[in-house]
Amino acid sequence: MEQNMKLGMNKTGIDMSPVLSKEMIEASEKMALNGENIEADMMLFEQFYLDNDDPLGSVPMPGTIKGAVKSTMKMMTGHHPEVFINKLGERLAYERSGVRIYEQLIMKCEHAQANGLPGLKIPLATLQEFHHQEAEHFQMLVECMKKLGADPTAQTPDADASGVAAMGQMKVIMDPRTSISQALEAMLSLELTDNAAWELLIKLAEDMDLPDMAEQFEHALAQEDKHLIQVKQWYEDSIRQQSMMRLS
């Protein structure tokens, strides 16, 4: 069983300090608060920021004349390439992070196996294969953005939002204190999001009359499907293996 799954002196719960917790509860009950005014003040505070907000960045203008011409021609035919570029930028940033995340997971698994730590033994060759495929997806997206005249180094608004949303899972995987099963659970969440995003990107490419790109994205989705199925299986096997172990 993984070390952090064993019973230990976890002091985060209220039951570990009955005297102090009782004092805390009694103090909170004595505190007189006007809940109605506090709620109104909070609503005004939140409304202020909603009324004075700025968008989360913008889709960059094409950096070359060739790129500007391509974008203009798409707009003339009723398409909005900035929407497509925004989602391409999001996927590109996600795949770049995916490469680094798989590197961290590989390192965690190598350490566990080298030190004989208990838990599921994940095939390192399969992890390496997934890592290489993430890198290939990243490079493919770079080339797609260049073909559209877009700058692959720019961070689009949805790339920013996606990065913030995934930050928690990434921290779990990259934290040296987390177990392999905990990392796999976070990885499963990332892979689910990744697959849904590729499905959308395929539809957008088809809407933009870019069949070659749609075909490339379908190939990437097929590989990501395998990632998802395998990570899900590893996670389930890891947890079930621990639940079946006898206490020593």
C-alpha positions in Angstrom: 0.0 0.0 0.0 1.3 3.5 -0.8 2.7 5.2 2.2 0.3 8.1 2.2 -2.7 5.7 2.3 -1.8 4.3 5.7 -3.3 5.5 9.0 -1.2 8.2 10.6 -1.2 11.3 12.8 -3.3 13.5 10.5 -3.9 16.7 12.6 -6.1 18.5 10.0 -9.5 17.4 11.5 -11.4 19.1 14.3 -11.5 15.9 16.3 -7.8 16.0 17.0 -8.2 19.0 19.3 -11.6 18.7 21.1 -10.8 21.4 23.7 -9.7 24.1 21.2 -12.4 23.2 18.7 -15.1 23.6 21.4 -13.7 27.1 22.2 -13.7 28.0 18.5 -17.3 26.9 18.1 -18.4 28.8 21.2 -16.6 31.9 20.0 -18.2 31.8 16.6 -21.7 31.5 18.1 -21.1 34.6 20.3 -20.0 36.7 17.4 -22.8 39.0 16.4 -22.9 39.6 12.7 -25.6 41.3 10.6 -25.7 38.7 7.8 -28.0 40.8 5.6 -25.6 43.8 5.5 -22.6 41.6 4.9 -24.3 39.9 2.0 -25.3 43.2 0.5 -21.8 44.6 0.9 -20.3 41.5 -0.8 -22.8 41.8 -3.7 -21.8 45.4 -4.2 -18.2 44.5 -4.1 -18.6 41.7 -6.6 -20.8 43.9 -8.9 -18.1 46.6 -8.9 -15.6 44.2 -10.4 -18.1 42.7 -12.9 -19.0 46.3 -14.1 -15.3 47.3 -14.5 -13.8 44.1 -15.8 -11.5 43.7 -18.8 -11.4 40.8 -21.2 -8.9 38.0 -20.5 -6.5 39.1 -23.1 -7.1 39.1 -26.9 -6.4 37.1 -30.0 -3.2 38.6 -31.5 -3.3 40.3 -34.8 -1.4 38.4 -37.6 2.2 39.3 -37.4 2.8 39.1 -41.2 1.2 40.5 -44.3 0.6 36.9 -45.5 -1.2 36.1 -42.2 -3.3 39.2 -42.4 -4.4 38.4 -46.0 -5.4 34.8 -44.9 -7.5 36.1 -42.0 -9.2 38.8 -44.2 -10.1 36.3 -46.8 -11.7 33.9 -44.2 -13.7 36.8 -42.8 -15.0 37.7 -46.2 -16.4 34.2 -46.6 -18.3 34.4 -43.4 -15.7 32.7 -41.1 -14.1 34.1 -38.0 -10.5 32.8 -37.9 -9.9 34.5 -34.6 -12.2 32.0 -32.9 -10.3 29.1 -34.4 -6.9 30.6 -33.6 -8.0 31.2 -30.0 -8.8 27.5 -29.6 -5.6 26.4 -31.5 -3.6 28.5 -29.0 -5.4 26.9 -26.1 -4.7 23.4 -27.4 -1.1 24.3 -28.2 -0.5 25.5 -24.6 -2.2 22.4 -23.2 -0.1 20.0 -25.2 3.1 21.8 -24.2 2.1 21.4 -20.6 1.2 17.8 -21.3 4.8 17.1 -22.4 6.1 18.4 -19.1 3.5 16.7 -17.0 4.3 13.3 -18.6 8.0 14.0 -17.8 7.1 14.5 -14.2 4.9 11.3 -14.1 7.8 9.3 -15.7 10.2 10.6 -13.1 7.8 9.8 -10.2 7.3 6.2 -11.6 11.1 5.7 -12.2 11.8 6.7 -8.6 9.1 4.4 -7.2 10.4 1.4 -9.2 14.1 2.2 -8.5 13.4 2.3 -4.7 11.1 -0.7 -4.6 8.1 1.3 -3.4 4.8 -0.5 -3.2 2.0 0.3 -5.7 1.2 -0.2 -9.3 4.1 -0.7 -11.6 3.3 1.4 -14.7 5.2 0.5 -17.9 7.7 3.2 -18.5 7.8 2.5 -22.2 4.1 3.3 -22.5 4.6 6.6 -20.6 7.5 7.5 -22.9 5.3 6.8 -25.9 2.5 9.1 -24.6 5.1 11.7 -23.8 6.4 11.6 -27.4 2.9 11.8 -28.8 2.1 14.9 -26.7 5.3 16.5 -28.2 4.2 15.6 -31.7 0.8 17.1 -31.1 2.4 20.3 -29.9 4.6 20.6 -33.0 1.7 19.8 -35.3 -0.3 22.6 -33.7 2.6 25.0 -34.2 2.7 24.2 -37.9 -1.1 24.6 -38.2 -1.0 28.1 -36.6 1.8 29.1 -38.9 -0.2 28.0 -41.9 -3.0 30.3 -40.8 -0.5 33.2 -40.4 -0.9 33.1 -36.6 1.9 33.5 -34.1 2.2 30.2 -32.1 4.2 31.9 -29.4 1.4 34.2 -28.4 -0.9 33.3 -25.5 -4.6 33.5 -26.5 -7.4 34.2 -24.0 -8.6 30.6 -23.9 -5.0 29.4 -23.4 -4.8 31.6 -20.4 -8.1 30.4 -18.9 -7.3 26.8 -19.6 -4.0 27.1 -18.0 -5.5 28.5 -14.8 -8.2 25.8 -14.8 -5.6 23.0 -15.1 -3.2 24.5 -12.6 -4.5 22.5 -9.6 -4.1 19.1 -11.4 -0.7 20.1 -12.6 0.5 20.9 -9.1 -0.7 17.5 -7.9 1.2 15.7 -10.5 4.4 17.8 -10.1 4.4 17.7 -6.3 7.1 15.2 -5.2 5.0 14.3 -2.1 2.0 13.0 -4.1 1.7 9.3 -4.8 1.4 7.7 -8.2 -2.3 7.0 -7.7 -3.0 10.7 -6.8 -1.0 11.8 -9.9 -3.0 9.4 -12.0 -6.3 10.8 -10.7 -5.2 14.3 -11.7 -3.9 13.0 -15.0 -7.3 11.4 -15.7 -9.0 14.8 -15.3 -6.6 16.4 -17.7 -7.0 13.7 -20.3 -10.8 14.0 -20.1 -10.6 17.7 -20.8 -8.0 17.1 -23.5 -10.2 14.7 -25.4 -13.3 17.0 -25.4 -11.1 19.9 -26.6 -9.8 17.9 -29.6 -13.3 16.9 -30.5 -14.3 20.5 -30.6 -11.2 21.5 -32.6 -12.1 18.9 -35.3 -15.5 20.4 -35.7 -14.1 23.9 -35.9 -11.6 22.9 -38.6 -14.5 21.4 -40.6 -16.5 24.6 -40.2 -13.5 26.5 -41.4 -13.2 24.3 -44.5 -9.8 23.0 -43.5 -10.2 19.2 -44.1 -6.4 18.5 -43.9 -6.2 20.0 -40.4 -9.4 18.2 -39.3 -7.7 14.9 -40.4 -4.6 15.7 -38.4 -6.7 16.5 -35.3 -8.6 13.3 -35.7 -5.3 11.4 -35.7 -4.3 13.2 -32.5 -7.7 12.5 -30.9 -7.3 8.7 -31.7 -4.0 8.8 -29.8 -5.5 10.8 -26.9 -8.3 8.2 -26.7 -5.7 5.6 -26.0 -4.1 7.8 -23.4 -7.5 8.3 -21.7 -8.4 4.6 -21.7 -4.9 3.6 -20.4 -4.7 6.3 -17.6 -8.2 5.4 -16.5 -7.3 1.8 -16.2 -4.0 2.5 -14.4 -5.8 4.7 -11.9 -8.5 2.0 -11.2 -5.9 -0.7 -10.9 -3.9 1.3 -8.5 -6.7 2.1 -6.2 -8.2 -1.5 -6.3 -4.7 -3.0 -5.7 -4.4 -0.9 -2.5 -7.9 -1.8 -1.3 -7.1 -5.5 -1.7 -3.9 -5.5 0.2 -3.9 -7.1 3.6 -2.8 -5.1 6.6 0.6 -6.2 7.8 
